[in-house]
Amino acid sequence: MNQLPPRSVALHIGANKTATTHLQRSFVMQQDALIRAGLRYYGPDTLRRPKRGLGDLYGLAAYKRQTFPTRSREEQRDFMFKDGHRLILSDENFVGVLHNKAGNMLSPLYPMAQARVQGLAEALDVGPMDVLVGLRNPATFLVSAYGQAIMGGQLSSFEDYSAKNPLSQIYWPGLVTRLRQCSGVGRIIVWRFEEYRWRFHKICAAMMGDHVDMRILPLPKKVHLGLSNAAVAHVLEHLDTADLATLGERARKAYPISEAHPAFAPFSQDEIAAATADYDRQIAEISDIAGVTFLRP
């Protein structure tokens, strides 16, 4: 009789705006093959149901929701593992949202990440948990976050948004350091969003663990396109509309990114160059943190 590998957990926490949806949907497309390989994958489709988030299921104190689990932690863990040996969990919202209700980016980024990840590791109690994080150039991250705010109905000019959310607060080493301080975390696997296309199979392999040798096929197209210059201009010109909640979505559909409608790009080349240099320094700092694996060629 073949002996199953020991139970283990991989937690993919984003970050936001780093192709998380593309990665998640690629895993969903391979669900049957994953189950046959002893892997149980759970993504936003299941983990964002009302009162069914990871914090709800395990009664995590740091989750701050008034819900009570229907199963004990051990029962819930066994239910999710079923007959598999590795649990793959992917939900960037588990460590917190990017903006508060006023449209301000939380600082530091994901302030509850350490408490929530530590709490989940303790609740699952299957040994050190692998944590996976994609990072992104602060300039393009801020632009994408602005687009997310607009799509969420938090409407303002980019000048006003960036005044409230300066580039300096996007400091990835701080997030990785806080995660590294979690006693329940084993490996932290990190990659650049800009290299996602070329690191896709390495990312998937890290999520599936050392005991599985299979390839996940990526979705052929991007999932969430950003906003074009024309779409942002349309939003700002129609702030007096009665239906502000859907204004961003309607603008994105009316003016999709294309040759005719270039992507929204508010930063100058000099500003992009400065942000890229800072990003490189941050990556070098993260690479020096013990216990962090940076996915490279």
N, C-alpha and C positions, 0 to 999 in steps of 0.2 A: 504494500500500500504506500502510495506517495504521501509524504508528509507535507502539509501546507506550510508556507513560510510564516513567520510570526506576524501577528497583526501590526499594522503601522498606519499612519495618517499623513496625508499631504493636505495642507491648507493654502489655497491660492487666494490672496487678499487684494489683488489688483496690482498697482494702484489704479484709481479711476483714470480713464482716458488713455489706457495703454493696450488697446485691442483686447480687453477682457471678454467682451461679448463674442468676438470672433473665436477666441480660444474655447470659451464655454460651449458654443454651438458646435464647434468641431468635435468636442467630446460627446455631446449628445448624439451626434450622427453615428457614433461608434458604440453606442450603449450596449448592444447585444454582444459584441466582441469583447468589450471590457468585462462584462459579467462572466463570460466563458474563461477569461484570464484570471478570475478571482478578484476583480476590481469593482468597487461600488462607487459610482460617481454621482454627486449631488451638486447641482448648480442653482442659479437664481430661480429657475422655473419651479423648483420645489422648496427652496429655502427662503423665498420671499412671500410665501402665502401668509395670510393674516394669522398671527399668533403661532407661526410655524418656523420662525427664524431659528438659527442655531442657538442664540441666547435663550429663546423661549423653550426650545426642546430640552435644554439641559439646565434651565433655571439659573442662569448665570447672573450673579449680583451686579456685575458691571453693565449688564444689558439694559437695566432700568425700565423694564416693561412690567405692567401689572398682570402677568399671566403665570399660570402654574402648570408645570409639566404633568401630563397624564401618565407617564411612565417614570420609573426610577432612572437615574443616570445609566446604570448598568443595563437595564432593559432597553433603553433607547439606543445605547451604543450597540448592543447585540442586534437590535432590529435593523440598524443601518448597515452593519457589516454583513448581516445574513450569513451566507456560507462563504463569504469572501475573506481575503486576508489584508486588503488595503482599502482604506477609505480615502476618497478624493473629494475634497470639499472646496467649492469655488464660489465666493460671493464677496465682492469688494465692499459691499455695504455692511458686512459683519463688523468691520473695524470702525465704522462710522461713515456718515455722509461727508461730502466735500464742503457744502455750504450750510450756514444756518438759515433760518427763515427770513432774515434780512438780506440774504444774498452775500454775506461775508464769508470768506473762506476761513475755516477754523485754523487756529494757530496755537501750538504746532499742528502740522498736518496729522489728522487722525489721532487726536489726543487720548482716546480711549483704547487705542490699538493694543498697548502692552497689557492692560488689565483684561481685555476680552480674550486675547490669544492665550494668556496664562490661564485664565479661567476655563477655557475650552480644553486645553491640554490636561488640566487636572481632572475635568469631568470625564474625559474619554479614558484616561488612565491606561494607555497602552504603550508607554515609553515616549521618548523624545519625538516631537512632531516636526516634520519638514514644513517649512513656511516658504512660499514662493511669492516674489514681488517683482513686478515690472516697473521701471523708472523711466522718466521722460525729461527732455530738455525743459528747463523752467519756462522759457519763453513760449514754446509751442504748447506746453502743458497749461499755461495761464490762458492762452487764446482758446484752447479747447474747453477749459473750465468755464470761460465766459460764454461760450456757445451752449454749454450744459445749463448754465444759469438762465439764459434766454429761453431755452426749450422748456425749462421748468417754470416759466412765467415770471422770473425775476429780471425785469427789463430795465436796462440803463445803457448809457454809452460806454464804450470800452474805456474811455478816459476816466469816467467815474468809477467803473469797476476796478480798474488797475490802481486807482488812488486808494481804494479800500483794501486791495489785495496786491501788495507790491511783490515783485519778483523775489525779493530777499527772503520772504517767508517760505519759499519752496526750497527746503533744505533736506534732501533725502538722507544724508548720513544720520540726522537726528532720529528719523523714523527707524532706520535699520539698527541703530544703536539701542533704541528702546526695545525692539523685538529681540535683540541679542541678549538682553538682560533677563528675558523670561526663562526661568529654570526648566519649563516644560518644552522648550524649543530645542530641536537638534540642529539640523542643517538649515541655513537660510540660503535660498537660491535666488540670485538676482540677475536681471538682464536689462539691457537698454531697449526701450520701445522702438527706437530707430533701427534696431537690428532684429526686430521680432520676426520678420519674414525669413531671415536666414538662421534664426535660432529656434524656430518653431519645433522642430523634431527633438532638439535637446530639452526644450521646456517640457514637452509632453513626456519625454523619457523620465525627467526628474519627478514629474507628477505621478507617474505610474510606478516608480520605484525600481530598485535593483533586481527584483525577482521576475520582472516581466519584460519580454523582448517583442514588442509589436509597434507598429507605426500607426499613428493617428493621421488621417488624411485631412488637410486643412480645407476649410470652405474656400471656394475659388475666388470669392469677392469680399471686399470690405463690408462690414455690417452697418456701422453707423458713420455716415459721412457728416462732416462738419458743415458750417455755414459759409456761404459765399459772401463776397463784399455786397452784392446786390441784396441778398437776403437780410443782412444786418441793416443796410440802409432802409429797406422796406419796413423792418420792425420799428426803427427809430422814427420813421415818418408817419407811423400809424399808432402811436401810443394813446390816441384818443378813441381807439376802437372799443366796442363793447365787449369783445371776446379776447381779452388779453391772454388768457390761459393757453389758447391755441395759436396765438399770433406767430410764435416762432416756428411751429410745425408747418403752418400754412406758408410762411415765407420760404422755408427750406424746400418745400415741394414746388413752389412757384419759380424759385431761382436756384436750382441744384448746381452744385459745383461742376463746372465744365469749362471748355475753352472760352465759351461766351461769358461765363460767370466764374472768374477765378476765386479761389478760396480766400476767406477773410484773413488778411495779413497786416495787422496794425503796426508791427515793429519794423524799424529801419534795419538795413544790413549791418550797421555798426552795433545796434542794440542786440541783434541776433548773435553777432560775433562775440560780444561781451558775455551774453548768457551762455553761449556754448563753451567759452573758456571756463566760466564758473562751473558749469555742468561737468566738464572734464576733471576739474579739481575735486568735485564732490565724488565722482566715480573713483578717483584715485584714493580718496579717504575711505570710502566704503570697502574697496579692495583690500585695505590693510586691517580690516576688522576680523579678528579671529572667528572662525566658524562660519564665514560667509563664502559661498561659492559663486563666483561671477562667471556666467556663461559666455564663453569666448569661442572664436573659430576653432 
